[in-house]
């Protein structure tokens, strides 16, 4: 009876250690395990400019909006330059995984008035004050 307990204990320990090894996609080729996928959605993809910077090396790279890009694994800072707005976010790209970034869009409102006017913008869905 004691021998069976030792066998079950050994199988349990082996099962816990191999679960971390199987976390990577075992079907993916080894060369593909060094890169991850990055997809950035912006409000106006034809005019928005996206640049990613690897945090530990400072290497910069331009990325096309609304397309899946293969990037090396690591931590990145994403900088999106839109018309009158800049958006920054840190992101982690993991092996064989896709990281999605959706940039919030803001509409441009220009008010010309001879008086000092205060403009309030309310959201159409929630009715809450936006700006």
Beta strands, then each sheet from edge to edge (+ up, - down):
strand 1: 35-41
strand 2: 49-54
strand 3: 60-63
strand 4: 68-72
strand 5: 74-81
strand 6: 86-93
strand 7: 98-102
sheet 1: 4+ 1- 7-
sheet 2: 3+ 2- 5+ 6-
end
